[in-house]
Amino acid sequence: MLDDAGDGNVHRSVEIPAAPAAWAITVEPAEGAAVTTGDVLFIAEA
């Protein structure tokens, strides 16, 4: 999970509890979402 600082840059990452097999970047609502709701902007295998 990335934390947008509001200026177009990412200023910190949030630790996750496991090592993913793959990951993606999406834009989600500020209140969060239980499942991906936005378009996938980037996807990569770990």
N, C-alpha and C positions, 0 to 999 in steps of 0.2 A: 504494500500500500504506500502510496506517495502522498505527501502533504504539499499542496500548492500554496505558495506564499502570497499569491495574488498579483505578482509582478511578471508572470510568465515563466518563472523558474521553479524548480523543485529544490526546496531547502533541507529536507530531511526525508528519510525513509522510515517506515514503521516495521519493526521486527514481526515476522510471522512465525507460528509455532512449528512449521515443518519445512522440509526442502521440497519445493514443487518440481514436478516433471516438466512443466511448461508454465509460462506466465503470459499475461496480456495486459495491455493498457486500454482502459475505457474511461469515458467521462460519465460519472454517476452523480445523482443529486446529493447535495450537501448533507442531507439527513441520512444518507446511506441507502442501501438496497440489499435485500436477502439474496437476490440473483442479479446477474448482469442485465442492465436495462439499456445501456448505451451502445453505440457502435464500437466495435473493436478497432482501435487505432493502430495497434502493434501487437504481434504475438511472437513468442520465441520459445524454443525448447531449452531446458536448463542443461 
